[in-house]
Amino acid sequence: MKKFSLLSLTILISFSISLLSAQKKRTKKSYKSNSRVDLSAFDFRNVGPAFLSGRIADIAVHPTDQNTWYVAVGSGGLWKTVNSGTTWTPLFDDESSYSTGCVTVDSNNPSTVWVGTGENVGGRHVAYGDGIYRSDDEGKSWKNMGLKNSEHISEILVHPNNSDIVWVAVQGPLWNKGGERGFYKTSNGGKTWKKTLGNSKWTGVTDIMIDPRDSNVLYAATWDRHRTVAALMGGGPGSGIYKSLDGGDTWKKLYRGLPNDSDSNGDGEIDEDDDPVINMGKIGLAISPQDPDVVYAAIELQRTKGGVYRSEDQGESWKKMSDAVAGATGPHYYQELYASPHKFDRLYLMNNRVLTSEDGGDNFVQLKEKDKHSDNHVILFKDDDPDYLMIGTDAGIYESFDLAETWRYIKNLPLTQFYKVAVNNQKPFYHIFGGTQDNGSAGGPSATDEIEGISNNHWYKTLGADGHQSATDPEFNNIIYAETQKGGMHRVDLITGDQVFIQPQPGMGDPYERYNWDAPIIVSPHKPSRIYFASQRVWKSENRGDEWTPISGDLTRNEERIKLPIMGRQQSWDNPWDVKAMSTYNTITSLSESPVKEGLIYAGTDDGYIQVTSNDGNTWTKISVTKLGLPGRTFINDIKADLFDENTVYVSLDNHKEGDFNPYLFKSTDRGMTWKSIKGNLPDRTLIWRLVQDPVAKNLLFVATEFGVYVSINSGQSWNKLDGIPNMGIRDLVIQKDEVDLVAASFGRGFFVLDDYRALREMTEENLKKEAKLYTPRPAKWYIPKSKTGNTGSDYYFAENPIFGAVFTYHLNGDFNTIKQKRQNSESKLNKTRANIPFPGWDALEDEKNESRQMIWLNIKDSEGNVISNTKKTAKSGSGRISWNLRYSSSNSIDPDRISSRRVYGAYVRPGEYNASIYLENNGSYRLLDGPLDFQVKSIYDGVLKGTDFKTYDSYRKKLLAFEKEYSSLIKIMDENSKLIDAYKKAAERSLSEPGKMSKNLFAARNAQLEIEKKMNGNSSRSEIGENNPPSIRTHYRNAYSGVRTTYGPTGSHERSLNIAIQMAELIKPMIMKMKNETLPSIKVSLESNNAPDVLTD
């Protein structure tokens, strides 16, 4: 017999809820904080984007499962996919370094993965690492295996037959001499390391390879390099190619035919007829899989020249094949060389555009890269597919299945390296803008009204090239400023798409403008059409960049950078200088105008000056950073004028390009005349990029650091790390004032948003000491999330939206541990001392099993004092957040036989005034902790058509709710009647009376029940094949219920459906009740009189 249950009704009502919660089903990583104050409630969310992705350093494919890849990201950690890029998992987010240079899977034991930290390029923007890591569980957990002072590791090889032997190419520190650099070998799985190649000052190893026939034969390329703020020395006498015949224990330098061959005339003697030794730069090596006697080398020479060399005798002698060399940014950024496993003498040279040769390097052409990003770093092949290529670029990963004719882009890796961030005031969701490393500038929404979240399609490019600082116009949301490297400033109209080039130009006879790679722009807080920009001097425009006036002279040291020391001393002009793909030097890096005093402007430089004007540039006062007790050329990362006091200013400084990674943060209360450090408890080796001050609470400060975001609620006396961001570089912060959101630009994982941090403004010492505190929330946005994308597949990228509804932050003090937790905590202490652990007793263990956890309850009332909703959460000491989804609590009838864990909610409330309180539940008692706290629910949209007024809506909702209770009760009774008929039939069959004596009454009851079910649900035979039934009570109820699932409210059609459902229920109710109260009791009596078994009923 067909049955209809309350479960069906529950599924109907909770359908829209399941859509709302769909995006929350995605796993969210929890990042540990070392906060002194518990701030775990303040959790950043990543908003992407992924359509730009980011710089890939290396890729390793599982040796027996080609669907499993490990991807080392230059400044975004390590990622893993087990389904060829359909979905991804970050593996390195909690480690002490986020920059990775290489990854290797042990072919002997693929569960073992090695990662070298620190980017393997020599760029101006590289992050630093802290050694080599090993995982023995496919990346689930990691252990640092040493080489902690290496900073940059470029290659790891595991012995093909002995996992204990590992060889490592260590480039070593980029910004300083020394550290750990060179070729390192371990013979015990990383417990100890032995250095066998490279010197202690400037020479590291950048590439190594193994002869596939003999694992004792190794080749290594050494590299001399040093970068400063001013320049790069990209080569030196230590660069070269070496060979080992004993597994890397000893090395022989290879000369013959190479640029460093001192016997250049070939007479076997080094004499005055020989050419001087040529300094080589970065070298990439490759060995032919088809004939390992053939070895290739791509060699950088001075002035970014170079060539590809080929040896046919295992490196003993070489022949220059061509002048091919990686260009664009410079060989230091590329230069990896690969030999195809499918065709002898086919080479691939990593470059801004991949160079490929079919003849061993004699001739190179550009690989076809239509629809693919440039700046290539790594290429992989498949042994069983000669047409397959995988390439890692500055914009992520690409695959080709037809040998570069076409490309597939992996567009679900959010790895974008943002330098700066800006926000506008767009409603209902503000947009975020920023400039990226090599992926232009982009913008997109901080949230959407879509269930799935924020997709790649919501983002858009605003400018190309390398993107840097963006700024927004506070008057016009569709006007932004965006710039390319070295001050390529544009004003962008987001409506027309116009990109107007507005870079200030020098006048007749002026020197060229020296713009920093990331030149600063600010919009005056006093006038939205006034903007300031900076080169070596400060420029002002009163008409949004149409015209400019310099308001300063040169505020820098104005030096000749070639005269400055590098590699420990001044260098010859003939040495391998490279200043192409980097900032000019002696530039202004930061600007700030006081919002309190118009014309009070601060400028910071890359060479150690802070300049101040109080009269809009008429005069300037120079302050050297030596006044702060720092080296004279320390880089000014950020200057911020105080938002409340015209005399107060903050500065964050950066000396990491001199090898000093420590934090420097200072405050002045006299316009820079004297300074006080406010770095407080910020960890060492955590350089500071940016500071922002809250516009309401003057003591509330945030800093962006190389390893996350820190907050101070006491003006820098102490700092607490915020949660939700991997342990990685945050280059910029901005506050969206309307929403009170903190937006962070990460250099490798896109943008992060801390939603509604306003509770931090109220976190005074007094409030933190209270037993409980419920903090003021922002107004809740009232709308109904919608789905727009359909079933897009698992590889379709979505970033999460903010939690829907009203979100409340609270703080609790107290012990909320259960009896069991307290016992386990006590036993844990005893375990550490190996002490005896007492048995708690059987009664105590029973108490543990029966104890309920203490709960926090959020109680919501409307302005008239009516309870709207109650939501609970486990009570824990510290800060927490709890949300209300803007719905009435469900009043659905509950069937004790079918209690479901599915969350079911009532109808949406209307916009208006509400209040919230929090209660503590403990062992069945409830106690008010804080509240009531008033808050608002505001609609974010005005519909085109005017919907139902609230009074009519609420009346309809109550009428619908009353019917739902009646309807649910009828369904329950009908189901129980059906079950009893089945049970009575079984009892009759077992009775001790003549067969069939009670069948007539049972048969009649069964037919009556079938007729009731038919009237309730329709003809079951028609339903069986999908044929439509006449509209049932359920049909009309479903339509009536849809009237409370929109912001418009119920229509006349919904009201009519509800009335019909009520009328139909009134007609069928007597039949159901007669069956319950008359027919079935009569049958029960008959059964009892005929010696039938008892039927148990409630």
N, C-alpha and C positions, 0 to 999 in steps of 0.2 A: 504494500500500500504506500503511495507517495506521501511524503511528509514535507511540511514547510515549517522552518524553525526560525527562532529569533536570530540565529547566526546569520541568516540571509539578510535580515534587516540591518544587523551590525555592519556587515560588509558594505551594504548600500550607503549607510551614513558615513562610514569611515573612508570611503573611496577617495574623496578629495583630500583627506588628511594624509593618506599614503602618498599622494602626489607631492604634498607640501614637504614631507619628510624624506623624499627620494634623495635629494642632494646630500642629506646628512648621513646617508648610509655609507658614503665614501669614508675610508679610513683617514683619520686625522692624526698626524704624528704629534706627540706631546714632547716638547723640548724642555729639558730640565733647566731650572734657574738656580743661581746661587744667591738669591736675594736674602738680605738680612730681614726685611719685612716681607711677609707672605703676600705676593701680588699675583698669585696664580690665576685670579679671575681676569686679569688684563692680558688677554691672549690675542696676539696678532693673527690675522688670516691672510693667506696669500691670494692675490687677485690676478696673478699672471703678469703679462700675457705669455702664451706659448708660441704664437705665430712668428715671433722673431727668434725664439730659442736662444742659443748662446754658444760660446767658444768651446769646442771639443778638443781636448788634449790627446786622448788616446782611446782606443776601443779594443777590447779583448773578447773573443768569441769562445764559448765553451768547446773544448776539443771533440766532444762526442754528441753535443746537442747544439745544432746551429741556430736554434731559436733563442738560445740564452746568450745575452750580450752583457758585458760590463762596460760602462762608459765613464771614463775619467774626464771630468769637466774642469776647465781651467780655473774657474772660481765658483763652482757650484756643487762641489762634492763628487761622490761616486753614485752612479745609478745602475739599476739592473732591470732587464726585461727577460721574461721567460717565454715570450710569445712574439718574438721578432718585432718589438716596438709597439705592439698593440696597447700594452699598459706598462707602467714603470713604477719602480720602488726606489726611493733614495736610501742609500746604505750608510752614509757617512755623516749624517747630520749632527750627531752628538759627539763627534771626535773633536780634537783640539785644533785641527786644521781643516779648512774647507777647500783649499786650493790643491788640486791634484795634477800631476804631470804625466803619470803613466800607470797602467794597470796590466797585470799578467796573471793568467790562470795556469796553475801547475798541471802540465799534461800528464804527469804520473798520478796525481791525485787532484781531480778538478774541484774538490771541495775546498782546496787551499787557493786563496787569492792574495796576491801581493799588490800593494798600492804605494807608489812614491808620491809624496806630497810636495807642493810648490810647483808652480807652472814651469813648463820646459821651454819657454820662450824668453826673449830678452827685452820685452816691451816695457814701456814707461809705466804701465798700469798693473804690472803683475803682482799677485799676492804671494806670500811666502808660506812655506811649509815647515813642518817640525819632524821630518824623518820618514822612515819607511814603516809601513803597517802590514800586518798579516792577519788573515782570517782563515780559520780552519772549518768554518761551517757555511761556506758559500756566501759570505758577506753579512751574516746575521750579527756577528760580534767581531771586534777588532782588538789587536794588541800592537802597541808601538814597539817595534823591534830595534830601535836605535837610529843612529845617524841624525840625531835631533838638531844638529847645527848645520845640516846640509842646505836647508831652505829651498833648494830646487833640485829635484831628481828627474832625470829624463828617460831612463830605460832600466827595465829589470828583466833579466833572463834567468830561468830556472833550468838547471841541468836536465837534459832529456831523460836521464836514467837514474838520477839521484836527487831527490827533493831536498836534501840537506844542503846541496851546493847551489848557491844563488849568486849571480853577478849583478852589480848595480853600477850604472853610469850616473854619477853625481856631478851636476854642474856647479853646485855650491852657491854661496851668496852672490847676488847680483849687485847689491848696493855697497858692498864692503869687501875687503880682503879677508882671507882666512876662512874660518869655519871648517866644515867637512866637505871636501871637494876632491874629485878624482874617481878612480876605479876601485870599487870595494867588493870583497868576496867573503862569503861565509861558507863554512863547511859543516855547520851544525844548525842549520835552519834559522839563522838569524840571531842566535844567542851571542855570538861575538863576530866582529868584522875585522878584516885585514885590508889595509889600503896598499895597493901595489903600483899605482900610476897616478900622476898629477902632482903639482906642487902645493904648498900650503897657502900661497898668496892669491894668485889669480887664475891658475890653470885647473879647470875641471874637465870632466868627461861628458860629452854630449850624446854619443851614440856608441853602441856596441853590437856586435853580431857574432854568430857562431857558425862554424863550418858544419853543415848538416851531416857530413860523413865522419867527422872526428870532433868530439866535444872538447878536446884539448886545444883546438885551434880557434882562437878568438881574435877579433879585430876591434879596435877602439879608436875613437876620434876625440882628441883633446881640444879644449877651447879656452883661450884667454879672453876674458871680457869683464868690463866694469861699466856700470851706468851710474851717473849722477843726475841731479836735477838739470844740469846744463847740457850734458852730452853723453854719448855712448862711445866707448872704445871697444870695438867689436872684434878685435883680434890681437895677436901678438906672437912673440917667438915661441910661446908654449903650445900653440895650436899645431896639431899634426895628426898623423895616422900611425897607429902602433899595432903590432902583431904579437900574439903569445902562442907558444907551442906547448905550454904546460898548464892549461886551464886557468890562465890569468895570474899565475904566481910571478912570472917575470915577463918582460916586454922588450921588444925590439922596435926601434923607430924606423918607419919606412920612408925612404927618400927618393929613390931613383925615378926620375920622370915627374916628380911632384914639384909644386912651386917652391918648396923649401929644400930642394936638392942643391946643396952648396957646390957640388961638382957639376955646374951647369954646362960646361963645355965637354963633359964626358971623357976627360983624359985620365980619370982615376985619381987625380990629385986635386986638392983644394988650394988654389993659388990665386994670384991677382987677376988672372984672365977670367976667373969665374964671376958670375953676376952676384950681386949682394943677395942675401937671404930675403925672401919675400914673406911678410907676415900674413898668415892665413887667419881666417875668421871661423865661422861656424861650418862644420863639415857633416854631411849626411852620407851614410854608408849603405851599400846593398850588396848582396851576394847572389849569384845566379843559382836558382833552384835546379836548373837543367845541367849546369856545369859549374860546380862550386870552385873550380880553379879561377873562374872569372869573377872579379870583384870590381865594384864601381864606387866612385866617390864624387859627391857634389861639393865643391870647395868654394867658399867665399874668399875673395881677395879684397884688397883695399878699394875704397870708394864704391862699395857694393858691386864690384865686378867679380868675376869668378869663372868657373868652368866645371865641366864634368870629365872625370878621368876614368880610365878603364885599365884593368890589369888582367892578364891571361895566365899569370904564374903565381897566384895566391898573394898578390901584393908586392912581390919582389921588384917588379918594374911596372911603370905606368905610362900610359899614353893619353895626352889631352885629346878629347874627342870634339869638344865644342866649348863655346863661351857661355853656355847656359848657366844661369844662376837665378835664385829666387829674388824677385824685385819688390816693387811697391813699398810696403812698410819696411822692407829690408830683409836680408837673409836670416838675421837673428830671429825673425818671427816665423820662418818656415824652414826650408832646406832639407826636410826629410826626403829620403830617396828610397824607392821601392822597385824591386825587380818582379815582373809578372811570373806567377807560377805556371802560366799556360803557354808562354811563347818566349823563346830564348832571345835575349837582348832587348826585350820590351821593358822600358823604364817609365816610371812616373815620378816626377819631381814636384813636391809640394810647394805651392806658390800662391799668390793671390788668384791666379788662374793656373790650374794644374798643367804642367808641361809634360808631354809624353814623347818618347822616342821609340822607334821600331828597329833601330840599328845600333844599339849599344851606346847611345849618347852622341852619335855623330850629328844627328839632326833632331831638333825638337819642334813640336807644334803644340798649340794649345788644345787641351781636351775640350770636347764639346760640352758646354755647361749652360745651355739654354734652360731657363726656368730654375736655375740653381744659384745659390749664393757663392760669392768668391771667398778668398782667404781660407785655404785648405791646409790641414795639419796632419791628417792621417788617412790612409786608404787600406781597405781590406778586400780580400778576394775569397772566393769559394773554390775549393779544389775540384768540385764536380760540376762547376758551371763557369765556362770561360767568358761568358757575357756579363757576369755579375761583378759589380763594384759597390763598395760602401765607402763613403767619404765623410769625415768629420770636419766641419768648417766653423767659422766664427758665428754662423747662424744655425748650428745644429748638425743633424745627420741627414744625409741623402743616400738613396739607393738607386742603382741603375741595373736593369735586367737585360739591357740590350747594348752593352758596352758604350755607354754615355750618349746614346741617341736620345733617351728620355730619362727623367729623374723622378723618383718618389721622395717626397719630403716627410720626415717624421715631425709632425707638427703638434705633438702633445708633451714636449719637454720644456717646462717653464724655467729657462736658464738665462734670461736676459740680464745683461750687465748694464745697469742704469747708473749714470754718473750723478744726476740731479733729479729732483721731483718738484712739480708745481701742481696746484689744484685750482679749479675755478669754483664758481658758486651756482652752477647749473642745478635746476630742480627737475624732478624730485631727487635725482642722484647726481652728485657732483662728478666731474671727470678729473682724471689724473693724467699728468703729462710728464714726459721726461726724455732725456737724451741718452742714447745707448752706445756702447762700444761697437762700432762697425755695423750697426743695424739702424742707423738713422734716429729720428725722434718719433715718438708715438704718443697717442692718447687713447683713453677709454674710460668706461664708467667704473665708479667705485662699487656699484651694485646694480642689479636689474630687478625688474618685477617678474622675472621668469623663474619658474620652479627649478630648472636645471642649474642656474647660476650664470656666470659670466663666461661667455665663449670667446674663441678667437675672433669670431665675426663681429663682436662688439668693439673691437679695437681697430685703430686706423693709424696709418703713417701720417705724420705732419711734415716731415722733412727727411732727406736722405743723408748719405755719407755717414761719418761718425757723428752721433748726436751728443749734444752737451746740455748746458743749462737751458731750461725752458722757463718762461714766466707767463703769468696770466694777467689779463686786464680786468681789474675789479669792476669796471663799468660794463664791459661787453664780454659775455661768456664765450663768444665765438671768435674773439681776437686773442691770439697767443703769440708769444715770441719764442722762437726756436733757433738754435744755432748749430752749425757744423764746426768742426775743429778749427782752432786758431781764429775764432771770432767771426765766423761766417753767419752773422746775425740776419734773421728774416722775421718779418711780421707776417703771420699766417692768418688768413680769413678762412675759418672753417666752413663757412657757407659757400663762398665762391671757389675756394681752393687756391686763391691767390697766395703766392709766396713772394712777398716784396723784400728784396735785398736791401737792408738798411744799415749795413756796417758803416761806421764813421770812417771817412777818408781823410788822409793827410792833405794839408794845404800845399801850395806851391813852395818848394824849398824845404818842406818838412822831411824829417827822416821817416822811414817806413814804420808803420804801427806794429809794435811787438805784442801780439795777442797771445795769451796763454792758450794752451790746447783746450782748456775749459774756461773760457773767459767769463767773468761775472756780469750779470745784468740784474738790476733791481727796478721795480716800479715804485715810484715815490709814494709813501703812505699819506702824503699830503695832497697829492693831485694825480689822478689816474692817467692823465695824458703825459705826465712827466716821467721819463725813464733815464736811468744812468747806466753807462757801459764803460768798460775799461780795457785799455791796452797797457802801455807803460804810463799812460796818463788817463785821467778820468774825463768822460764825455757826458754831456747832458743834452737831452732833447725835450722840448716842451710840446711836441706834436707827434708823439708815438713813433719817433724815429725818422720822420720825414726830413728833419734838419737837425744837425748836431753842432754843439759848441764845446770845445775843450775847456774844462774848468781847472785844469792843473797843468803843470809841466811834467817832466819825467819824474815819477815818484820812486823810481828804482835806483839801483846802483849803476845802471847803464854801462855794463862792462863788455869786454870782448871775451866771449865764453871760451875760445880756443886757448886763451892765456891761463885759464884756471886749471888747477891740478886735477889729474885723473890717473888712476892706477898709482896713486901715491906721489905723483910729481907732475910738473909740466911736461907735455909730450911734444915731440917733433910734428911738424905739419905733415910729414911723410907717413906718419903712423895712421892706423885704420880708424879715423874719426867717422862718426855717423850722427848727424843731427837732423836727418831728413824727416822721419816720421815721429817727431816729438815736438813738444812745445818749444817755442822760442823762449829764451831766458831773459831774466830781468823784466818780469811782467807783473801786473796786478792780478791777484788771484781771488780777492774777496772784497765786496763792497757792502756797506750798511748805512742807511740813513736813520737817524733817530725819529721815531714816530712822535716824540714829545716836543722836540725842537726842530723846526724846519731848517734845512741847510746845514745841520750838524751831520757830517759824513765821515765815515771811517773807510780806509783802504788798506788792505794787506797785500804784501808782495811775496814772490817766490824766493826772494833773496834776503829776507830778514828784516823788513821795515814795516812798521805800522804808521800810517799817515792820517792826520786828523785835520779837518777844517770845520770851523763853526760858522762860517760865513759863505757857504755854498761855493767854496773853491777859491775865494779871493786870496786867502793865505792858508798855508798848510804847516803843520808841526810834525816833524819826523821823530819817530821813536824807534830805536833799535831794539831787537829782541834780546840783546845782551842785558837790557834793563830788567828782563824777566829771569835772568840767570841762565840763558840758553846760548848755544853757539850762534855766532853772528849771522849765519845764513839760513837759520831754521825757517822752513816753509810755513806761511800763514795759510792754514786750511780754511778758517772761517772767522769772521768778525760779526758780532751781533750787538747792536745798540739795544740797551735795556728798553722794554716797552713801557716802563713806568717812571723812570728817573733819567733825566737827560744827561746826568754825569756818569752813569754806570754803563759799562761796556764789557763784553765777554770776548775772549779770543781762544781758539783752539789751534794748536801748532803741531807740526808734523816734521819729524827729523828722520823718517824711515829711509829716505834716499841717501842718508849717510850711515845706514846700518843700525839706527837707533829706533826701535819699535815701541818705545814707551809713550804713555799718554801725557800730553801737556795741555792743561786747561787752566785759564787764568781769568780773574775778574778785577776790574778797576772801578773805583767809585769817584775818580777825578779825571775822567776823560783820557786815561792812559798814562798819567804822570807816575802813578805807583800801581803795583800789581800784587795780587795775592793768588796763590794756587788754590784751585777748588777741585783738583782731581780726586781728593779724598781717598776712598778705598777702591777706586778703579784699578783693575789688575794691571800689572806690568805686561809689556808686550802687546798692549791693546791700544793702538794709536787711535786718535779721535779725529773724525772727519767733520762733524757738524754739531751745532748746539741750537736748540730752539727753546724759547720761553713761553709758558702759557700766557695767553692774553688776559686772563682773569686773576689767577693766583700767581703773584709775582715770584714766589719762592719755588714754584714748580718748574723744573728744568728737565729737558731730555737731551741726551747726547747719542749721536750715531758713532759707532766705533767699528774697528776691524773685526770684532766678534760680537755683534748684536747691539741692542738698544738698552740704555740705562736711564733710569729716572731718579731724580732727587726731589724730595718734597720739602727740603730745608736749604734751598739755594746752594747746593753743592757741598754741604758738610758731609753727607754720606750718599751713596748711590746703591740702587737696587736694579738688578737685571730683569728685563721683562721677558715673558714667555712667548712661545708661538713662532719664533724665528729660529731657523737653524743657526748653529754657531758659525756665523759668516759675516762678511763685510757689508756694513750698511753705510752708504756714502752720503746720504742726505735725508733730511727730515723736514716735514712741513705740517702745519696744523690747519685743518679745515674748520674754520671758526663756527660756522652754522651748526655743523653736526658734532663738533668737538671730537673729531677723529684725528689721530696721529698717523700720518702716512710716511712710510719708509721706502727709500730706494735702495735695493740691495744690488750688489755688484756680482750677480750670478744667479739670482732666483726671482727676478722681477720685483714687483711692488708688494708691500705688505701694508695692511690697514689695522690699526688698533681702534676698534669701534667704541665711540662714546666713553672716553676716559674721564669724564667730568667728576666721577667719584674721587679721583686722585686730588681734586681741588679741595675736597672736604676731609681728606685723610690727615687731619691734624693729630697731634699727640693726644689731645683730649678724646677725640673720637676713637682712636685706635685702642684706648684703654677701656672703652665701654664693653660691657658684656656682648652687645650686639649693636650694629648700626646699619640701617637701610639708607642707601645713598640715592640722591635725586637722579632719575633717569631722564634721557631726552624724550621729547614727544614721540609716541609710537606712530609709525607710518601705517595708515589704514588703506589697504588695497587687497585685492585677491590675486595671489600669484598665479601665473598662467604658464602653460607649456606651449612652446613654439617649435621645437626641433623634431619631435617624433623620435623614432628609434634610429639613432645615428651610429650605433656601433660602439664598442668599448674604447676605441681609440680617439673618440671625439672629445676634445679637451673642454672641461668646464672648471672654472675657479668658483669657490663657494661664495654665496651671498652672505650678508649679515644674518644673524638669527632673526627670523620673522617675529614681529610683534613687539611687545613691551619687554625690555630687558632690564633687570634690576641687579645692581651690585650691592653686596652686603659684606659685613665683616663680623666674624664671631670670635669670641674668646672663651675658652673653656676646654674641658676634657670630654670629648664625645666618643671615645673609644668604647667598644663593647667589653664585657667581662672577658671574652675570649681573647680579644686584642690585648688587653692589659696583661693577661696571663702569658701570652706569647711574647710580649715585649720584655716581661720579667725573665722569662726563660732564655730569651736571646742574650741577655746580659750574663746570666749564669753560664751559658754555653761558651761565651768568650773566655771565661776563666776556668772552664772545664769543671765547674762545681756540680754537685748533685742537684738534680731537679726534682722537687717534691711532687708527689701525686696529689692533684687538687681535690680528689674525692668524687664519688659518684653523683652526689647531689649537686655539687658545683658544676660538673660536666652537664648535668641535665639542665641546670639554670642557663648555661651557655647556649644550649640548643634551643631553649624556649625564649631567650631574650630577643626583643625587637630593637633594631637600631634606632637611635634618636634621629628625628626627621625635622627638617625645616619646612614649614608650610607658608606659601605665599597666598594671601587672601586678597581678592580683588572685589571692590564694591563700586557701584555707580554713584552718581552725585546725590541720589536719594537714599543711599544707605542699603540698597539691595545687594546681596551677595551674588556675584557674577561667576566667580571661578575660584577654585582652590587647587593649587599645584604643590607637590611635595618634592623634596630632594634630601638626600642623606646629609645630616649635619656634620660638618668638619670645621675644625679650628682654622682661622685664617680668612682670606677673602674668597668670595664665590659669586657666581652669577646664576640667576634663575629667571626664566622667561614665561610670559603669558602670551598665548597665541591669538589674542583678541577674539576669543570665542567664549560663549557660555559653556560652563561645565555640562557634560552630557547628562541628560535626564532619561536616557534610554532605559527601558525595563531590563533587569538583569535576571537571566535564567540561571538558577544555581547549578543546573546540570550542564551548562555550557558557558562557564566563566572563561573569558578569553583574555590573553595578555595584550591583545590589540588595543591601541589607544584610540578611544572614540570621543569625539567632541560634539558640542552643540553648534548652534548657528553663530554667525559672526555678530559681534556687537556693532553698534553704530558709533561714529565719531562723537567725542564729547569729553566731559570731565570724569575722572575716576580716581580712586585712591587705593593704595596698597599697604598691607601690613604683613609682618612676618611673625610666625609663631613657632615655638619649639614644642614638638611632641616627644614625650618621654614616658614610657610605660603607661600609655593610655591617657595621660594628662596633657593638657595644652596650656601654654603660657605665652602671652603677648610679649615679644621681644622689642619691637620697634614699629612705629606707625601710629595712625595712618599717615601716608605720604601722598600728597596730591600729584597727579600727572595727567597728561592729555593724550588723547588718541585723535590724530588729525588725518583727514583724507588727503592723499597726494594728487588726486585727479578730480576734476569736475567733468562728469559725463556730458555728452552732447545733449542728451535728453534728461529731464528732471525725473528722478525716481521717486519711490514711495517715501513719505515723511516718516519720521521715527515712530510716532505714535501709532500709525497704521501698521508699520512693520512689526512693532512689538506686539500689537494685538494679534496680528496674524501668526507670529511665532508662538505665542502662548496657545492659540487655538490649535496650531499644528502639533505642538507638544502634547496637549491634552488628547488629541486623537491618536498620536503615536502610542501613548500609554494604553489607551483602550484597544487599539489594534494589536499591540504586542500581547496584551492579556488574552485576546481572542485566539491568537495564533498558538499561544502556550496551551490554552484549554483544548483547542482542536487537536494539537499534537498529543496531549495526554489522553484524550478520548480515543485517538487512533491506537495508541499503545495498549490501552485497556481492552479494546476489541480484540487485538491480536492475542493478548494474554488470556482473555476469557475463552477464546476459541481453543487455545492450547489446553486450558483447564478442562473444557468440555470433552476434549478428546481423551483425557485421562480419568474422567469420572467413572464411578462404579455404578453405571446405569445403562439402560439399553442404548445402543448406538442411535444417534440422530435425534434423541429426545429433546435436546435444546437447540438443535441446528436452525430451526425456523426463526426463532427470536434473534439468534446471532446473525443469521443471513440478512434479516431485515435491518438490523443495526448496522451491519457492514455497508449495505446499499445506501442507507441514510447518510452514513459518514462519507461515502464516496460522492454523494450528491453535494454535501456541504463543501468538500474539498474542490469539487468542480466549480461551484459558485465562487469559491475563494480564489482559486488558482487557474481555472480554465480546464479545458479538455486535455487530459494527459496524453492521449494518442496524437492529438494535433501538435502538442509541445514536443513529442518524441521525434517528429520528423521536421520540426521547425516551422510548422504552419501556425499562423497567427490565431490567437484566441480573441474573443470579444474582450474589451478592456475590463480588467479586474480591479478589485480594491487596491492591490499593490501597484497596478499601472497608474491609477489616479494619484495614489500616495507619492509615488516617485516624482511625478510631475509637480505635485504640490510642494514637495521638499525642495525642488530646485529653485523655488521662490526665495529661499533664504541663503542661497549660495552665490549671490551676486551683490554688487554694490548698489544696483538699481532697485532691488527689492522685489516683492511679489507683484504680479500683474493680476488683472481680472481673470485671466485664464488659469492662473495658479489658484486663485480663490475658488473658482468654479470646480476645479479638480478636487480641491480639499472638501468642498461641500458634497460632491458626488461620492467621494470615498466615505464620508461620514454617513451618508444616506444608505450606501450599500452595506456598510458595517451594521447599521441599525436593523436592516432587513435580515441579515444572516445571523445576528447575535441570538435571537430566540431559538433558532434551530440548534446552535452549538450548546446553548444552556439547557435545552430540553434533553439533548443527548447526555449531557453531564448529570443533570439532576433527576431525570426520570428513567430514560431507557437503560442506561448502564447500571444504576442501582437495582433495577428490576431483574436484570440478567444476573447480577451478583447474588441476589436472593435465590434465584432458581438454581444457580450452581451449588450453593451451599446445601440446598435441599436434596440435591442429587449426588451427594458424596463426591463433589469435585475438589481437587486441591485448592487451598487458599491462594488468592492472588493478593500479593502485598501491595498496598497503596498507602499514600501519605495520610 
